[in-house]
Amino acid sequence: MKLNRQEAIRKLVSMHGPGSPMENSFKGLPLAVPSFGAEEVEEAIEALLTGWITMGTRVAKFEQLWAAAVGVDHAIAVNSGSSALLVMLNALVEIDVLRRGQTVLVPAVGWSTSLFAVAQAGLKPVLIDVDSETLCIEGAYEEPVLAIHLLGCPSGVDAPLIIEDACGAHGAKIGNKTVGGLGICGAFSFFFSHHLSTGEGGMITTNDSALADSCRSLRAHGWIRERNDRTMWAEKHAEIDPRFLFVSSGYNLRMTDIAGAFGIHQVPRLPLFLERRRENHEEWCRTIQELNLPLKVFPEPNGRSHAAFAFPMLLDETSPISRQTLCDALEKRGIQTRPISGSHLARQPAFSKVPGASVRGATPVADRVHSHGFFVGQSHGFGPEQGALLLEALTDIFRT
Ligand SMILES: Cc1ncc(COP(=O)(O)O)c(C=O)c1O
């Protein structure tokens, strides 16, 4: 029997491709497991076969789906979460919401490129300490804040301008508002280890049309092609070919349609992924707290919906064993560990190379995270077995 192209792809993928991401087969407790199944692979092959593999219709569809999932008017796809941060911060300067040299408060515990992007946009990053219960910036401030929703926990910050780094917080909420729609704009990452993945990938979300258009130009060479207001620009500069009319000092950070193909099948998976992650997070917090170990865990704050990107822990200063000893023992049992993001960003050698960066006030929480914090993986693919593995390992290690 002769199969048509789509049937042939389906057959090939069903024979050799991945199964459901909810049924991952893996050993121990890895830091990340794949989030995709056969649908993503089939669609990516379809994208390849069309011959159009740069940004195209699949990226546009992914953008629409993501804007709807976050509850905003605009989503602009890029090639990583770091690119999303870089583009949106530059766009905020381009449209005069922020001015070059202006201070932006940044959590002292965060990711390297979140901090770097602030300086790369000509702004002055000022690190401040994070809250001991959420590891995010909490409370009211009078200056613009880059709020990192660290490891899936939404940051409860109030400021005249909130710029969100939701790279690791897909679907997290405060009340019924989804992160990425809490402030003027938000950045998401679709790197392999994140809730949803396109391999590498990112997205900017916003309700601000001028900001969205600026992001569209900055993402692709500075040209007008994907801007909603492109006709206005073309008419204003009628002497220049509108296909090559450059209005921003841009980059090229586009997402490919192969990544877009993954994205459109990833978005519908998020509610189920989140349900599993949140259940695991709650159960792990509860059971570890019951053990009375010298370990702090971070339960979901009231009124917020945690996206449970990973499972952070903080060793008490009174612990009879060091973080290194604990992590080595966990690794021996197949439980992978790593530091909490970039830990205290001012303690990284790169900090001295970030133009205009400084630290405001004491940072006791970030200091503790730097010296005593670590995380283990959390995933849609985990169930009671992974929780039991972690619990048994911790009980054993502290008993011996
Ligand atoms: C909070 C945060 N911001 C930004 C990024 C950068 O995202 P990407 O790896 O897609 O560039 C990450 C990466 O994990 C992150 O955790």
The ligand as an ORCA input file, in Angstrom:
! r2SCAN-3c Opt
* xyz 0 1
  C      15.120     32.927     35.208
  C      15.757     32.689     33.860
  N      15.888     33.708     33.002
  C      16.448     33.534     31.788
  C      16.903     32.302     31.373
  C      17.522     32.160     30.016
  O      16.759     31.379     29.141
  P      17.453     30.677     27.865
  O      18.264     29.538     28.384
  O      16.320     30.216     27.010
  O      18.270     31.705     27.198
  C      16.802     31.218     32.240
  C      17.320     29.905     31.826
  O      17.086     28.900     32.452
  C      16.217     31.412     33.514
  O      16.095     30.408     34.392
*
